[in-house]
Amino acid sequence: MPSDDEEISTQWTKSLTPEEHQRLEQQNTRLVSNHKANTLENEAKKHWDLFYKRNETRFFKDRHWSTREFTELLSDDENEKRRVLFEIGCGVGNFIFPLIEEKLDFKVFACDLSPRAIEILKTNPLYNLSETTAFQCDITTEDVHKHVEKDCIDIVTLIFVLSAIHPDKFTITLKNIFTVLKPGGLVLFRDYGLYDMAQIRFKPGNKIAENFYMRQDGTRSFYFSTDFVKSIFEIVGFEIMENTYIHRRTVNKKENVDVPRIFVQTKARKPA
Ligand SMILES: C[S@@+](CC[C@H](N)C(=O)[O-])C[C@H]1O[C@@H](n2cnc3c(N)ncnc32)[C@H](O)[C@@H]1O
């Protein structure tokens, strides 16, 4: 029986069944209007803030897989200078607090579009125990440079965040990240993969653009192929170190849930 944690990494995405193909075709019969799409873009901050008002810390699980998947977060060099980590789209801290609990020796910057997420994150007792600076910021704008100097970050983590951003803004987002990284610095990326079950499940009326959808709560989600991830990182000047699909099963025996998920995981480097 697959466990909740089982992950297989591959170079391929799934092939679609005829029914899945038909569902994806049906999504094109009714697209989100331009007016609605523009409103969603202008109100992205409001929708994420309402998300955290409703869910507080209850929605995302702590990411306890991070050092297993991203061994770059571990360092065995005791003489190394303290490294600087920047968690972008940190939400309420499900990625960074497990790292702090594991006593990884980082100075941490963390930002999110939602002011409420940052407020909640700051109430976590681990916040004051660590050298963490959290701030509200839209990573698609140059505001980030008011908080973080250029060429100063060793590792940027971007975990299920780029998918929430309009694809027209992927390049500017990655340029902002490139600017704050030190030469030789890394981006660790995980996000929703092409043909993930959540993509196939969308009904007509929710598709905004190719592989980009609106959820019922007004937040949005993009589904990435590894080729697409490679192209957007390389346009900005990153070197791709790893880029793969992750096939995972989410299993909850009590609730009789056993669903396949597809993610993309990428490691990219700013040239030294
Ligand atoms: C799916 S959540 C992931 C949260 C966290 N990274 C984790 O793994 O638990 C996506 C997060 O991205 C944030 N976000 C969306 N657009 C953003 C933007 N333009 N700039 C910064 N954060 C953004 C949202 O507020 C939300 O907290």
The ligand as an SDF file (V2000), in Angstrom:
LIG
                    3D

 27 29  0  0  0  0  0  0  0  0999 V2000
   -0.1530   27.5620   -2.2110 C   0  0  0  0  0  0  0  0  0  0  0  0
    0.4510   28.7920   -1.1150 S   0  0  0  0  0  0  0  0  0  0  0  0
    2.0500   28.1120   -0.6350 C   0  0  0  0  0  0  0  0  0  0  0  0
    2.5370   28.5900    0.6950 C   0  0  0  0  0  0  0  0  0  0  0  0
    3.9080   28.0530    1.1530 C   0  0  0  0  0  0  0  0  0  0  0  0
    4.9530   28.3080    0.1860 N   0  0  0  0  0  0  0  0  0  0  0  0
    3.8390   26.5770    1.4760 C   0  0  0  0  0  0  0  0  0  0  0  0
    4.4280   25.7910    0.7450 O   0  0  0  0  0  0  0  0  0  0  0  0
    3.1640   26.2330    2.4400 O   0  0  0  0  0  0  0  0  0  0  0  0
    0.8720   30.0950   -2.2210 C   0  0  0  0  0  0  0  0  0  0  0  0
    1.3300   31.3400   -1.5030 C   0  0  0  0  0  0  0  0  0  0  0  0
    1.8340   32.2820   -2.4720 O   0  0  0  0  0  0  0  0  0  0  0  0
    1.4670   33.5820   -2.0540 C   0  0  0  0  0  0  0  0  0  0  0  0
    1.5310   34.4850   -3.2250 N   0  0  0  0  0  0  0  0  0  0  0  0
    0.6860   34.5090   -4.2850 C   0  0  0  0  0  0  0  0  0  0  0  0
    1.0580   35.4730   -5.1480 N   0  0  0  0  0  0  0  0  0  0  0  0
    2.1650   36.0650   -4.6300 C   0  0  0  0  0  0  0  0  0  0  0  0
    2.9920   37.1530   -5.0380 C   0  0  0  0  0  0  0  0  0  0  0  0
    2.7420   37.8200   -6.1770 N   0  0  0  0  0  0  0  0  0  0  0  0
    4.0310   37.5160   -4.2450 N   0  0  0  0  0  0  0  0  0  0  0  0
    4.2710   36.8430   -3.0720 C   0  0  0  0  0  0  0  0  0  0  0  0
    3.5140   35.8120   -2.6340 N   0  0  0  0  0  0  0  0  0  0  0  0
    2.4810   35.4260   -3.3990 C   0  0  0  0  0  0  0  0  0  0  0  0
    0.0640   33.3920   -1.4910 C   0  0  0  0  0  0  0  0  0  0  0  0
   -0.3490   34.4430   -0.6440 O   0  0  0  0  0  0  0  0  0  0  0  0
    0.2170   32.0580   -0.7520 C   0  0  0  0  0  0  0  0  0  0  0  0
    0.6140   32.2480    0.5780 O   0  0  0  0  0  0  0  0  0  0  0  0
  1  2  1  0
  2  3  1  0
  2 10  1  0
  3  4  1  0
  4  5  1  0
  5  6  1  0
  5  7  1  0
  7  8  2  0
  7  9  1  0
 10 11  1  0
 11 12  1  0
 11 26  1  0
 12 13  1  0
 13 14  1  0
 13 24  1  0
 14 15  1  0
 14 23  1  0
 15 16  2  0
 16 17  1  0
 17 18  1  0
 17 23  2  0
 18 19  1  0
 18 20  2  0
 20 21  1  0
 21 22  2  0
 22 23  1  0
 24 25  1  0
 24 26  1  0
 26 27  1  0
M  CHG  2   2   1   9  -1
M  END
$$$$
